Amino acid sequence: MDKLAKAVGERIRHRRKACGLSQDDLALLSGMDRSYVGRIERGEVNITVEKLYRIATVLACDPSTLLPEATELYS
C-alpha cells in the first residue's frame, strides 16, 4: 500500500470517529459509496483533491489537517 494513501486514510478515519460518524454517514453526506469510503480509510485508493475537500467539509475541518506531515512518510 502507498504510505501517503494509508496515512490520509488513517487521518480521515480518526477525524470521522471523533465526529461520531459512521462510514455510512460520511459516505452519504459526501456523496460517495460506503465501500469507497472504506477503501479510502484503508489506504487502498488515492483520492482526488475534490474528494478530499468533500470529506473535509463533512468532517468540518480544513483539508490540510487530513494530510500527513512529510516526516511521517519519509523518515
PDB file of N, H, CA, C and O in Angstrom:
ATOM      1  N   MET A   1       0.831  -1.189   0.000  1.00  0.00           N
ATOM      2  CA  MET A   1       0.000   0.000   0.000  1.00  0.00           C
ATOM      3  C   MET A   1       0.877   1.255   0.000  1.00  0.00           C
ATOM      4  O   MET A   1       1.966   1.267   0.573  1.00  0.00           O
ATOM      5  N   ASP A   2       0.401   2.265  -0.626  1.00  0.00           N
ATOM      6  H   ASP A   2      -0.484   2.255  -1.091  1.00  0.00           H
ATOM      7  CA  ASP A   2       1.084   3.538  -0.687  1.00  0.00           C
ATOM      8  C   ASP A   2       1.050   4.199   0.689  1.00  0.00           C
ATOM      9  O   ASP A   2      -0.012   4.302   1.303  1.00  0.00           O
ATOM     10  N   LYS A   3       2.219   4.651   1.176  1.00  0.00           N
ATOM     11  H   LYS A   3       3.081   4.567   0.677  1.00  0.00           H
ATOM     12  CA  LYS A   3       2.295   5.260   2.508  1.00  0.00           C
ATOM     13  C   LYS A   3       1.403   6.494   2.628  1.00  0.00           C
ATOM     14  O   LYS A   3       0.747   6.692   3.651  1.00  0.00           O
ATOM     15  N   LEU A   4       1.380   7.318   1.590  1.00  0.00           N
ATOM     16  H   LEU A   4       1.913   7.157   0.759  1.00  0.00           H
ATOM     17  CA  LEU A   4       0.573   8.533   1.636  1.00  0.00           C
ATOM     18  C   LEU A   4      -0.910   8.194   1.714  1.00  0.00           C
ATOM     19  O   LEU A   4      -1.626   8.747   2.548  1.00  0.00           O
ATOM     20  N   ALA A   5      -1.375   7.302   0.864  1.00  0.00           N
ATOM     21  H   ALA A   5      -0.793   6.853   0.186  1.00  0.00           H
ATOM     22  CA  ALA A   5      -2.796   6.927   0.878  1.00  0.00           C
ATOM     23  C   ALA A   5      -3.191   6.337   2.225  1.00  0.00           C
ATOM     24  O   ALA A   5      -4.274   6.618   2.739  1.00  0.00           O
ATOM     25  N   LYS A   6      -2.315   5.522   2.793  1.00  0.00           N
ATOM     26  H   LYS A   6      -1.435   5.294   2.376  1.00  0.00           H
ATOM     27  CA  LYS A   6      -2.610   4.913   4.089  1.00  0.00           C
ATOM     28  C   LYS A   6      -2.662   5.973   5.190  1.00  0.00           C
ATOM     29  O   LYS A   6      -3.556   5.943   6.036  1.00  0.00           O
ATOM     30  N   ALA A   7      -1.717   6.904   5.185  1.00  0.00           N
ATOM     31  H   ALA A   7      -0.991   6.928   4.498  1.00  0.00           H
ATOM     32  CA  ALA A   7      -1.687   7.960   6.204  1.00  0.00           C
ATOM     33  C   ALA A   7      -2.918   8.868   6.095  1.00  0.00           C
ATOM     34  O   ALA A   7      -3.499   9.244   7.113  1.00  0.00           O
ATOM     35  N   VAL A   8      -3.313   9.218   4.882  1.00  0.00           N
ATOM     36  H   VAL A   8      -2.840   8.913   4.055  1.00  0.00           H
ATOM     37  CA  VAL A   8      -4.508  10.040   4.689  1.00  0.00           C
ATOM     38  C   VAL A   8      -5.737   9.283   5.178  1.00  0.00           C
ATOM     39  O   VAL A   8      -6.586   9.850   5.867  1.00  0.00           O
ATOM     40  N   GLY A   9      -5.831   8.023   4.829  1.00  0.00           N
ATOM     41  H   GLY A   9      -5.142   7.562   4.270  1.00  0.00           H
ATOM     42  CA  GLY A   9      -6.956   7.203   5.267  1.00  0.00           C
ATOM     43  C   GLY A   9      -7.065   7.113   6.772  1.00  0.00           C
ATOM     44  O   GLY A   9      -8.163   7.186   7.325  1.00  0.00           O
ATOM     45  N   GLU A  10      -5.932   6.954   7.438  1.00  0.00           N
ATOM     46  H   GLU A  10      -5.041   6.894   6.989  1.00  0.00           H
ATOM     47  CA  GLU A  10      -5.934   6.880   8.900  1.00  0.00           C
ATOM     48  C   GLU A  10      -6.413   8.197   9.515  1.00  0.00           C
ATOM     49  O   GLU A  10      -7.163   8.199  10.491  1.00  0.00           O
ATOM     50  N   ARG A  11      -5.977   9.303   8.941  1.00  0.00           N
ATOM     51  H   ARG A  11      -5.368   9.301   8.148  1.00  0.00           H
ATOM     52  CA  ARG A  11      -6.396  10.613   9.462  1.00  0.00           C
ATOM     53  C   ARG A  11      -7.892  10.837   9.236  1.00  0.00           C
ATOM     54  O   ARG A  11      -8.580  11.381  10.099  1.00  0.00           O
ATOM     55  N   ILE A  12      -8.387  10.418   8.083  1.00  0.00           N
ATOM     56  H   ILE A  12      -7.829   9.976   7.382  1.00  0.00           H
ATOM     57  CA  ILE A  12      -9.820  10.549   7.817  1.00  0.00           C
ATOM     58  C   ILE A  12     -10.612   9.697   8.797  1.00  0.00           C
ATOM     59  O   ILE A  12     -11.602  10.165   9.360  1.00  0.00           O
ATOM     60  N   ARG A  13     -10.194   8.455   9.009  1.00  0.00           N
ATOM     61  H   ARG A  13      -9.391   8.075   8.552  1.00  0.00           H
ATOM     62  CA  ARG A  13     -10.888   7.567   9.949  1.00  0.00           C
ATOM     63  C   ARG A  13     -10.899   8.158  11.356  1.00  0.00           C
ATOM     64  O   ARG A  13     -11.930   8.151  12.029  1.00  0.00           O
ATOM     65  N   HIS A  14      -9.752   8.667  11.798  1.00  0.00           N
ATOM     66  H   HIS A  14      -8.915   8.673  11.252  1.00  0.00           H
ATOM     67  CA  HIS A  14      -9.652   9.253  13.135  1.00  0.00           C
ATOM     68  C   HIS A  14     -10.608  10.438  13.281  1.00  0.00           C
ATOM     69  O   HIS A  14     -11.329  10.541  14.273  1.00  0.00           O
ATOM     70  N   ARG A  15     -10.609  11.322  12.296  1.00  0.00           N
ATOM     71  H   ARG A  15     -10.023  11.238  11.490  1.00  0.00           H
ATOM     72  CA  ARG A  15     -11.478  12.508  12.343  1.00  0.00           C
ATOM     73  C   ARG A  15     -12.954  12.103  12.272  1.00  0.00           C
ATOM     74  O   ARG A  15     -13.790  12.666  12.978  1.00  0.00           O
ATOM     75  N   ARG A  16     -13.268  11.128  11.420  1.00  0.00           N
ATOM     76  H   ARG A  16     -12.588  10.670  10.847  1.00  0.00           H
ATOM     77  CA  ARG A  16     -14.655  10.661  11.295  1.00  0.00           C
ATOM     78  C   ARG A  16     -15.162  10.132  12.631  1.00  0.00           C
ATOM     79  O   ARG A  16     -16.268  10.462  13.058  1.00  0.00           O
ATOM     80  N   LYS A  17     -14.353   9.315  13.283  1.00  0.00           N
ATOM     81  H   LYS A  17     -13.454   9.046  12.936  1.00  0.00           H
ATOM     82  CA  LYS A  17     -14.759   8.763  14.574  1.00  0.00           C
ATOM     83  C   LYS A  17     -14.884   9.857  15.628  1.00  0.00           C
ATOM     84  O   LYS A  17     -15.785   9.814  16.465  1.00  0.00           O
ATOM     85  N   ALA A  18     -13.985  10.836  15.592  1.00  0.00           N
ATOM     86  H   ALA A  18     -13.252  10.871  14.912  1.00  0.00           H
ATOM     87  CA  ALA A  18     -14.050  11.956  16.535  1.00  0.00           C
ATOM     88  C   ALA A  18     -15.341  12.762  16.341  1.00  0.00           C
ATOM     89  O   ALA A  18     -15.867  13.348  17.287  1.00  0.00           O
ATOM     90  N   CYS A  19     -15.835  12.781  15.112  1.00  0.00           N
ATOM     91  H   CYS A  19     -15.408  12.305  14.344  1.00  0.00           H
ATOM     92  CA  CYS A  19     -17.088  13.481  14.809  1.00  0.00           C
ATOM     93  C   CYS A  19     -18.316  12.624  15.105  1.00  0.00           C
ATOM     94  O   CYS A  19     -19.449  13.091  14.987  1.00  0.00           O
ATOM     95  N   GLY A  20     -18.085  11.374  15.489  1.00  0.00           N
ATOM     96  H   GLY A  20     -17.165  10.996  15.585  1.00  0.00           H
ATOM     97  CA  GLY A  20     -19.196  10.480  15.798  1.00  0.00           C
ATOM     98  C   GLY A  20     -19.967  10.001  14.587  1.00  0.00           C
ATOM     99  O   GLY A  20     -21.161   9.715  14.672  1.00  0.00           O
ATOM    100  N   LEU A  21     -19.282   9.915  13.457  1.00  0.00           N
ATOM    101  H   LEU A  21     -18.312  10.148  13.388  1.00  0.00           H
ATOM    102  CA  LEU A  21     -19.928   9.486  12.219  1.00  0.00           C
ATOM    103  C   LEU A  21     -19.516   8.062  11.857  1.00  0.00           C
ATOM    104  O   LEU A  21     -18.385   7.651  12.120  1.00  0.00           O
ATOM    105  N   SER A  22     -20.420   7.325  11.264  1.00  0.00           N
ATOM    106  H   SER A  22     -21.339   7.658  11.051  1.00  0.00           H
ATOM    107  CA  SER A  22     -20.106   6.012  10.712  1.00  0.00           C
ATOM    108  C   SER A  22     -19.591   6.207   9.284  1.00  0.00           C
ATOM    109  O   SER A  22     -19.697   7.295   8.718  1.00  0.00           O
ATOM    110  N   GLN A  23     -19.041   5.151   8.719  1.00  0.00           N
ATOM    111  H   GLN A  23     -18.955   4.267   9.178  1.00  0.00           H
ATOM    112  CA  GLN A  23     -18.647   5.220   7.312  1.00  0.00           C
ATOM    113  C   GLN A  23     -19.864   5.494   6.443  1.00  0.00           C
ATOM    114  O   GLN A  23     -19.780   6.238   5.466  1.00  0.00           O
ATOM    115  N   ASP A  24     -20.990   4.896   6.795  1.00  0.00           N
ATOM    116  H   ASP A  24     -21.057   4.291   7.589  1.00  0.00           H
ATOM    117  CA  ASP A  24     -22.223   5.147   6.042  1.00  0.00           C
ATOM    118  C   ASP A  24     -22.596   6.623   6.072  1.00  0.00           C
ATOM    119  O   ASP A  24     -22.962   7.201   5.048  1.00  0.00           O
ATOM    120  N   ASP A  25     -22.501   7.229   7.258  1.00  0.00           N
ATOM    121  H   ASP A  25     -22.204   6.760   8.090  1.00  0.00           H
ATOM    122  CA  ASP A  25     -22.828   8.650   7.398  1.00  0.00           C
ATOM    123  C   ASP A  25     -21.916   9.497   6.516  1.00  0.00           C
ATOM    124  O   ASP A  25     -22.382  10.349   5.760  1.00  0.00           O
ATOM    125  N   LEU A  26     -20.603   9.251   6.624  1.00  0.00           N
ATOM    126  H   LEU A  26     -20.224   8.559   7.238  1.00  0.00           H
ATOM    127  CA  LEU A  26     -19.639  10.024   5.842  1.00  0.00           C
ATOM    128  C   LEU A  26     -19.890   9.851   4.349  1.00  0.00           C
ATOM    129  O   LEU A  26     -19.853  10.816   3.586  1.00  0.00           O
ATOM    130  N   ALA A  27     -20.143   8.623   3.947  1.00  0.00           N
ATOM    131  H   ALA A  27     -20.173   7.839   4.567  1.00  0.00           H
ATOM    132  CA  ALA A  27     -20.397   8.358   2.528  1.00  0.00           C
ATOM    133  C   ALA A  27     -21.633   9.101   2.040  1.00  0.00           C
ATOM    134  O   ALA A  27     -21.602   9.743   0.990  1.00  0.00           O
ATOM    135  N   LEU A  28     -22.700   9.017   2.787  1.00  0.00           N
ATOM    136  H   LEU A  28     -22.725   8.495   3.640  1.00  0.00           H
ATOM    137  CA  LEU A  28     -23.947   9.659   2.392  1.00  0.00           C
ATOM    138  C   LEU A  28     -23.782  11.175   2.306  1.00  0.00           C
ATOM    139  O   LEU A  28     -24.198  11.803   1.332  1.00  0.00           O
ATOM    140  N   LEU A  29     -23.172  11.749   3.333  1.00  0.00           N
ATOM    141  H   LEU A  29     -22.833  11.239   4.124  1.00  0.00           H
ATOM    142  CA  LEU A  29     -23.038  13.209   3.389  1.00  0.00           C
ATOM    143  C   LEU A  29     -22.045  13.760   2.372  1.00  0.00           C
ATOM    144  O   LEU A  29     -22.143  14.920   1.971  1.00  0.00           O
ATOM    145  N   SER A  30     -21.090  12.934   1.954  1.00  0.00           N
ATOM    146  H   SER A  30     -21.009  11.992   2.279  1.00  0.00           H
ATOM    147  CA  SER A  30     -20.098  13.399   0.985  1.00  0.00           C
ATOM    148  C   SER A  30     -20.411  12.956  -0.437  1.00  0.00           C
ATOM    149  O   SER A  30     -19.683  13.296  -1.370  1.00  0.00           O
ATOM    150  N   GLY A  31     -21.501  12.190  -0.608  1.00  0.00           N
ATOM    151  H   GLY A  31     -22.092  11.914   0.150  1.00  0.00           H
ATOM    152  CA  GLY A  31     -21.911  11.777  -1.938  1.00  0.00           C
ATOM    153  C   GLY A  31     -21.046  10.678  -2.535  1.00  0.00           C
ATOM    154  O   GLY A  31     -20.851  10.615  -3.749  1.00  0.00           O
ATOM    155  N   MET A  32     -20.531   9.812  -1.668  1.00  0.00           N
ATOM    156  H   MET A  32     -20.690   9.863  -0.682  1.00  0.00           H
ATOM    157  CA  MET A  32     -19.697   8.703  -2.134  1.00  0.00           C
ATOM    158  C   MET A  32     -20.301   7.378  -1.684  1.00  0.00           C
ATOM    159  O   MET A  32     -21.164   7.338  -0.807  1.00  0.00           O
ATOM    160  N   ASP A  33     -19.841   6.312  -2.289  1.00  0.00           N
ATOM    161  H   ASP A  33     -19.140   6.344  -3.002  1.00  0.00           H
ATOM    162  CA  ASP A  33     -20.271   4.975  -1.902  1.00  0.00           C
ATOM    163  C   ASP A  33     -19.573   4.570  -0.605  1.00  0.00           C
ATOM    164  O   ASP A  33     -18.404   4.903  -0.409  1.00  0.00           O
ATOM    165  N   ARG A  34     -20.264   3.861   0.279  1.00  0.00           N
ATOM    166  H   ARG A  34     -21.214   3.590   0.120  1.00  0.00           H
ATOM    167  CA  ARG A  34     -19.688   3.455   1.562  1.00  0.00           C
ATOM    168  C   ARG A  34     -18.467   2.572   1.375  1.00  0.00           C
ATOM    169  O   ARG A  34     -17.490   2.700   2.112  1.00  0.00           O
ATOM    170  N   SER A  35     -18.514   1.689   0.409  1.00  0.00           N
ATOM    171  H   SER A  35     -19.308   1.585  -0.190  1.00  0.00           H
ATOM    172  CA  SER A  35     -17.363   0.809   0.186  1.00  0.00           C
ATOM    173  C   SER A  35     -16.140   1.608  -0.265  1.00  0.00           C
ATOM    174  O   SER A  35     -15.006   1.245   0.048  1.00  0.00           O
ATOM    175  N   TYR A  36     -16.374   2.693  -0.997  1.00  0.00           N
ATOM    176  H   TYR A  36     -17.295   2.989  -1.251  1.00  0.00           H
ATOM    177  CA  TYR A  36     -15.268   3.547  -1.436  1.00  0.00           C
ATOM    178  C   TYR A  36     -14.655   4.267  -0.236  1.00  0.00           C
ATOM    179  O   TYR A  36     -13.435   4.401  -0.142  1.00  0.00           O
ATOM    180  N   VAL A  37     -15.505   4.729   0.678  1.00  0.00           N
ATOM    181  H   VAL A  37     -16.496   4.621   0.602  1.00  0.00           H
ATOM    182  CA  VAL A  37     -15.002   5.380   1.888  1.00  0.00           C
ATOM    183  C   VAL A  37     -14.146   4.380   2.674  1.00  0.00           C
ATOM    184  O   VAL A  37     -13.093   4.747   3.195  1.00  0.00           O
ATOM    185  N   GLY A  38     -14.580   3.148   2.761  1.00  0.00           N
ATOM    186  H   GLY A  38     -15.436   2.850   2.338  1.00  0.00           H
ATOM    187  CA  GLY A  38     -13.797   2.119   3.430  1.00  0.00           C
ATOM    188  C   GLY A  38     -12.446   1.909   2.768  1.00  0.00           C
ATOM    189  O   GLY A  38     -11.433   1.749   3.448  1.00  0.00           O
ATOM    190  N   ARG A  39     -12.431   1.910   1.462  1.00  0.00           N
ATOM    191  H   ARG A  39     -13.254   2.041   0.909  1.00  0.00           H
ATOM    192  CA  ARG A  39     -11.176   1.749   0.717  1.00  0.00           C
ATOM    193  C   ARG A  39     -10.253   2.947   0.934  1.00  0.00           C
ATOM    194  O   ARG A  39      -9.035   2.790   1.011  1.00  0.00           O
ATOM    195  N   ILE A  40     -10.836   4.143   1.032  1.00  0.00           N
ATOM    196  H   ILE A  40     -11.826   4.270   0.969  1.00  0.00           H
ATOM    197  CA  ILE A  40     -10.032   5.339   1.330  1.00  0.00           C
ATOM    198  C   ILE A  40      -9.382   5.184   2.700  1.00  0.00           C
ATOM    199  O   ILE A  40      -8.179   5.398   2.850  1.00  0.00           O
ATOM    200  N   GLU A  41     -10.176   4.814   3.693  1.00  0.00           N
ATOM    201  H   GLU A  41     -11.153   4.641   3.571  1.00  0.00           H
ATOM    202  CA  GLU A  41      -9.668   4.711   5.057  1.00  0.00           C
ATOM    203  C   GLU A  41      -8.616   3.615   5.204  1.00  0.00           C
ATOM    204  O   GLU A  41      -7.744   3.720   6.066  1.00  0.00           O
ATOM    205  N   ARG A  42      -8.677   2.589   4.399  1.00  0.00           N
ATOM    206  H   ARG A  42      -9.386   2.504   3.699  1.00  0.00           H
ATOM    207  CA  ARG A  42      -7.678   1.521   4.439  1.00  0.00           C
ATOM    208  C   ARG A  42      -6.446   1.852   3.597  1.00  0.00           C
ATOM    209  O   ARG A  42      -5.474   1.097   3.599  1.00  0.00           O
ATOM    210  N   GLY A  43      -6.482   2.963   2.884  1.00  0.00           N
ATOM    211  H   GLY A  43      -7.272   3.576   2.882  1.00  0.00           H
ATOM    212  CA  GLY A  43      -5.354   3.373   2.060  1.00  0.00           C
ATOM    213  C   GLY A  43      -5.224   2.601   0.776  1.00  0.00           C
ATOM    214  O   GLY A  43      -4.131   2.494   0.219  1.00  0.00           O
ATOM    215  N   GLU A  44      -6.330   2.059   0.295  1.00  0.00           N
ATOM    216  H   GLU A  44      -7.218   2.146   0.747  1.00  0.00           H
ATOM    217  CA  GLU A  44      -6.308   1.252  -0.923  1.00  0.00           C
ATOM    218  C   GLU A  44      -6.463   2.079  -2.194  1.00  0.00           C
ATOM    219  O   GLU A  44      -6.225   1.580  -3.293  1.00  0.00           O
ATOM    220  N   VAL A  45      -6.860   3.338  -2.049  1.00  0.00           N
ATOM    221  H   VAL A  45      -7.054   3.744  -1.155  1.00  0.00           H
ATOM    222  CA  VAL A  45      -7.033   4.213  -3.209  1.00  0.00           C
ATOM    223  C   VAL A  45      -6.407   5.571  -2.914  1.00  0.00           C
ATOM    224  O   VAL A  45      -6.327   6.004  -1.765  1.00  0.00           O
ATOM    225  N   ASN A  46      -5.971   6.222  -3.973  1.00  0.00           N
ATOM    226  H   ASN A  46      -6.036   5.870  -4.907  1.00  0.00           H
ATOM    227  CA  ASN A  46      -5.506   7.607  -3.864  1.00  0.00           C
ATOM    228  C   ASN A  46      -6.686   8.498  -4.240  1.00  0.00           C
ATOM    229  O   ASN A  46      -7.165   8.468  -5.374  1.00  0.00           O
ATOM    230  N   ILE A  47      -7.141   9.281  -3.283  1.00  0.00           N
ATOM    231  H   ILE A  47      -6.752   9.305  -2.362  1.00  0.00           H
ATOM    232  CA  ILE A  47      -8.312  10.097  -3.560  1.00  0.00           C
ATOM    233  C   ILE A  47      -7.917  11.389  -4.268  1.00  0.00           C
ATOM    234  O   ILE A  47      -6.774  11.841  -4.191  1.00  0.00           O
ATOM    235  N   THR A  48      -8.889  11.965  -4.955  1.00  0.00           N
ATOM    236  H   THR A  48      -9.817  11.598  -5.018  1.00  0.00           H
ATOM    237  CA  THR A  48      -8.661  13.227  -5.641  1.00  0.00           C
ATOM    238  C   THR A  48      -8.753  14.375  -4.632  1.00  0.00           C
ATOM    239  O   THR A  48      -9.279  14.220  -3.530  1.00  0.00           O
ATOM    240  N   VAL A  49      -8.236  15.505  -5.036  1.00  0.00           N
ATOM    241  H   VAL A  49      -7.809  15.631  -5.932  1.00  0.00           H
ATOM    242  CA  VAL A  49      -8.324  16.703  -4.196  1.00  0.00           C
ATOM    243  C   VAL A  49      -9.791  17.061  -3.971  1.00  0.00           C
ATOM    244  O   VAL A  49     -10.176  17.464  -2.873  1.00  0.00           O
ATOM    245  N   GLU A  50     -10.604  16.914  -5.008  1.00  0.00           N
ATOM    246  H   GLU A  50     -10.292  16.587  -5.900  1.00  0.00           H
ATOM    247  CA  GLU A  50     -12.035  17.212  -4.880  1.00  0.00           C
ATOM    248  C   GLU A  50     -12.678  16.357  -3.778  1.00  0.00           C
ATOM    249  O   GLU A  50     -13.435  16.873  -2.957  1.00  0.00           O
ATOM    250  N   LYS A  51     -12.381  15.074  -3.762  1.00  0.00           N
ATOM    251  H   LYS A  51     -11.765  14.655  -4.429  1.00  0.00           H
ATOM    252  CA  LYS A  51     -12.963  14.192  -2.742  1.00  0.00           C
ATOM    253  C   LYS A  51     -12.420  14.518  -1.358  1.00  0.00           C
ATOM    254  O   LYS A  51     -13.147  14.432  -0.368  1.00  0.00           O
ATOM    255  N   LEU A  52     -11.150  14.891  -1.282  1.00  0.00           N
ATOM    256  H   LEU A  52     -10.559  14.961  -2.086  1.00  0.00           H
ATOM    257  CA  LEU A  52     -10.571  15.297  -0.004  1.00  0.00           C
ATOM    258  C   LEU A  52     -11.326  16.509   0.551  1.00  0.00           C
ATOM    259  O   LEU A  52     -11.616  16.564   1.746  1.00  0.00           O
ATOM    260  N   TYR A  53     -11.641  17.464  -0.299  1.00  0.00           N
ATOM    261  H   TYR A  53     -11.406  17.419  -1.270  1.00  0.00           H
ATOM    262  CA  TYR A  53     -12.378  18.659   0.128  1.00  0.00           C
ATOM    263  C   TYR A  53     -13.811  18.306   0.534  1.00  0.00           C
ATOM    264  O   TYR A  53     -14.335  18.856   1.503  1.00  0.00           O
ATOM    265  N   ARG A  54     -14.436  17.405  -0.195  1.00  0.00           N
ATOM    266  H   ARG A  54     -14.011  16.958  -0.983  1.00  0.00           H
ATOM    267  CA  ARG A  54     -15.798  16.989   0.169  1.00  0.00           C
ATOM    268  C   ARG A  54     -15.811  16.312   1.530  1.00  0.00           C
ATOM    269  O   ARG A  54     -16.692  16.573   2.349  1.00  0.00           O
ATOM    270  N   ILE A  55     -14.846  15.453   1.771  1.00  0.00           N
ATOM    271  H   ILE A  55     -14.130  15.241   1.105  1.00  0.00           H
ATOM    272  CA  ILE A  55     -14.747  14.776   3.065  1.00  0.00           C
ATOM    273  C   ILE A  55     -14.460  15.783   4.168  1.00  0.00           C
ATOM    274  O   ILE A  55     -15.087  15.739   5.226  1.00  0.00           O
ATOM    275  N   ALA A  56     -13.525  16.685   3.932  1.00  0.00           N
ATOM    276  H   ALA A  56     -13.016  16.721   3.072  1.00  0.00           H
ATOM    277  CA  ALA A  56     -13.181  17.697   4.941  1.00  0.00           C
ATOM    278  C   ALA A  56     -14.383  18.577   5.276  1.00  0.00           C
ATOM    279  O   ALA A  56     -14.563  18.965   6.431  1.00  0.00           O
ATOM    280  N   THR A  57     -15.189  18.888   4.294  1.00  0.00           N
ATOM    281  H   THR A  57     -15.042  18.573   3.357  1.00  0.00           H
ATOM    282  CA  THR A  57     -16.387  19.691   4.538  1.00  0.00           C
ATOM    283  C   THR A  57     -17.332  18.961   5.475  1.00  0.00           C
ATOM    284  O   THR A  57     -17.846  19.560   6.420  1.00  0.00           O
ATOM    285  N   VAL A  58     -17.567  17.688   5.233  1.00  0.00           N
ATOM    286  H   VAL A  58     -17.149  17.202   4.465  1.00  0.00           H
ATOM    287  CA  VAL A  58     -18.442  16.886   6.090  1.00  0.00           C
ATOM    288  C   VAL A  58     -17.854  16.774   7.494  1.00  0.00           C
ATOM    289  O   VAL A  58     -18.587  16.814   8.482  1.00  0.00           O
ATOM    290  N   LEU A  59     -16.540  16.634   7.580  1.00  0.00           N
ATOM    291  H   LEU A  59     -15.945  16.601   6.777  1.00  0.00           H
ATOM    292  CA  LEU A  59     -15.880  16.469   8.873  1.00  0.00           C
ATOM    293  C   LEU A  59     -15.578  17.804   9.553  1.00  0.00           C
ATOM    294  O   LEU A  59     -14.974  17.837  10.626  1.00  0.00           O
ATOM    295  N   ALA A  60     -15.998  18.897   8.928  1.00  0.00           N
ATOM    296  H   ALA A  60     -16.488  18.869   8.057  1.00  0.00           H
ATOM    297  CA  ALA A  60     -15.841  20.254   9.484  1.00  0.00           C
ATOM    298  C   ALA A  60     -14.393  20.547   9.869  1.00  0.00           C
ATOM    299  O   ALA A  60     -14.098  20.994  10.978  1.00  0.00           O
ATOM    300  N   CYS A  61     -13.504  20.280   8.916  1.00  0.00           N
ATOM    301  H   CYS A  61     -13.744  19.917   8.016  1.00  0.00           H
ATOM    302  CA  CYS A  61     -12.092  20.573   9.168  1.00  0.00           C
ATOM    303  C   CYS A  61     -11.456  21.113   7.895  1.00  0.00           C
ATOM    304  O   CYS A  61     -12.024  21.012   6.807  1.00  0.00           O
ATOM    305  N   ASP A  62     -10.293  21.675   8.047  1.00  0.00           N
ATOM    306  H   ASP A  62      -9.831  21.757   8.931  1.00  0.00           H
ATOM    307  CA  ASP A  62      -9.534  22.141   6.894  1.00  0.00           C
ATOM    308  C   ASP A  62      -8.935  20.912   6.210  1.00  0.00           C
ATOM    309  O   ASP A  62      -8.416  20.029   6.892  1.00  0.00           O
ATOM    310  N   PRO A  63      -8.994  20.837   4.892  1.00  0.00           N
ATOM    311  CA  PRO A  63      -8.443  19.668   4.196  1.00  0.00           C
ATOM    312  C   PRO A  63      -6.986  19.377   4.558  1.00  0.00           C
ATOM    313  O   PRO A  63      -6.571  18.218   4.565  1.00  0.00           O
ATOM    314  N   SER A  64      -6.224  20.402   4.853  1.00  0.00           N
ATOM    315  H   SER A  64      -6.562  21.343   4.848  1.00  0.00           H
ATOM    316  CA  SER A  64      -4.807  20.193   5.168  1.00  0.00           C
ATOM    317  C   SER A  64      -4.610  19.366   6.434  1.00  0.00           C
ATOM    318  O   SER A  64      -3.573  18.721   6.592  1.00  0.00           O
ATOM    319  N   THR A  65      -5.589  19.376   7.337  1.00  0.00           N
ATOM    320  H   THR A  65      -6.431  19.900   7.209  1.00  0.00           H
ATOM    321  CA  THR A  65      -5.452  18.589   8.563  1.00  0.00           C
ATOM    322  C   THR A  65      -5.575  17.087   8.287  1.00  0.00           C
ATOM    323  O   THR A  65      -5.221  16.270   9.137  1.00  0.00           O
ATOM    324  N   LEU A  66      -6.066  16.732   7.124  1.00  0.00           N
ATOM    325  H   LEU A  66      -6.353  17.396   6.434  1.00  0.00           H
ATOM    326  CA  LEU A  66      -6.194  15.325   6.757  1.00  0.00           C
ATOM    327  C   LEU A  66      -4.953  14.802   6.038  1.00  0.00           C
ATOM    328  O   LEU A  66      -4.859  13.616   5.724  1.00  0.00           O
ATOM    329  N   LEU A  67      -4.004  15.699   5.783  1.00  0.00           N
ATOM    330  H   LEU A  67      -4.080  16.663   6.038  1.00  0.00           H
ATOM    331  CA  LEU A  67      -2.767  15.322   5.116  1.00  0.00           C
ATOM    332  C   LEU A  67      -1.654  15.128   6.150  1.00  0.00           C
ATOM    333  O   LEU A  67      -1.535  15.924   7.081  1.00  0.00           O
ATOM    334  N   PRO A  68      -0.851  14.094   5.997  1.00  0.00           N
ATOM    335  CA  PRO A  68       0.236  13.855   6.954  1.00  0.00           C
ATOM    336  C   PRO A  68       1.413  14.803   6.712  1.00  0.00           C
ATOM    337  O   PRO A  68       1.568  15.368   5.630  1.00  0.00           O
ATOM    338  N   GLU A  69       2.228  14.960   7.743  1.00  0.00           N
ATOM    339  H   GLU A  69       2.102  14.501   8.623  1.00  0.00           H
ATOM    340  CA  GLU A  69       3.471  15.706   7.598  1.00  0.00           C
ATOM    341  C   GLU A  69       4.435  14.866   6.776  1.00  0.00           C
ATOM    342  O   GLU A  69       4.373  13.637   6.813  1.00  0.00           O
ATOM    343  N   ALA A  70       5.313  15.508   6.045  1.00  0.00           N
ATOM    344  H   ALA A  70       5.364  16.506   6.016  1.00  0.00           H
ATOM    345  CA  ALA A  70       6.285  14.786   5.216  1.00  0.00           C
ATOM    346  C   ALA A  70       7.157  13.881   6.076  1.00  0.00           C
ATOM    347  O   ALA A  70       7.578  12.819   5.618  1.00  0.00           O
ATOM    348  N   THR A  71       7.434  14.281   7.305  1.00  0.00           N
ATOM    349  H   THR A  71       7.093  15.144   7.677  1.00  0.00           H
ATOM    350  CA  THR A  71       8.286  13.470   8.184  1.00  0.00           C
ATOM    351  C   THR A  71       7.621  12.141   8.542  1.00  0.00           C
ATOM    352  O   THR A  71       8.313  11.165   8.830  1.00  0.00           O
ATOM    353  N   GLU A  72       6.273  12.092   8.527  1.00  0.00           N
ATOM    354  H   GLU A  72       5.710  12.885   8.293  1.00  0.00           H
ATOM    355  CA  GLU A  72       5.573  10.839   8.781  1.00  0.00           C
ATOM    356  C   GLU A  72       5.794   9.835   7.657  1.00  0.00           C
ATOM    357  O   GLU A  72       5.760   8.624   7.877  1.00  0.00           O
ATOM    358  N   LEU A  73       6.016  10.342   6.470  1.00  0.00           N
ATOM    359  H   LEU A  73       6.043  11.326   6.291  1.00  0.00           H
ATOM    360  CA  LEU A  73       6.129   9.493   5.295  1.00  0.00           C
ATOM    361  C   LEU A  73       7.558   9.137   4.944  1.00  0.00           C
ATOM    362  O   LEU A  73       7.826   8.032   4.474  1.00  0.00           O
ATOM    363  N   TYR A  74       8.469  10.054   5.166  1.00  0.00           N
ATOM    364  H   TYR A  74       8.251  10.951   5.549  1.00  0.00           H
ATOM    365  CA  TYR A  74       9.809   9.880   4.644  1.00  0.00           C
ATOM    366  C   TYR A  74      10.900   9.935   5.702  1.00  0.00           C
ATOM    367  O   TYR A  74      12.008  10.400   5.436  1.00  0.00           O
ATOM    368  N   SER A  75      10.590   9.468   6.881  1.00  0.00           N
ATOM    369  H   SER A  75       9.690   9.090   7.097  1.00  0.00           H
ATOM    370  CA  SER A  75      11.616   9.484   7.935  1.00  0.00           C
ATOM    371  C   SER A  75      12.245   8.120   8.086  1.00  0.00           C
ATOM    372  O   SER A  75      13.128   7.936   8.924  1.00  0.00           O
TER     373      SER A  75
END
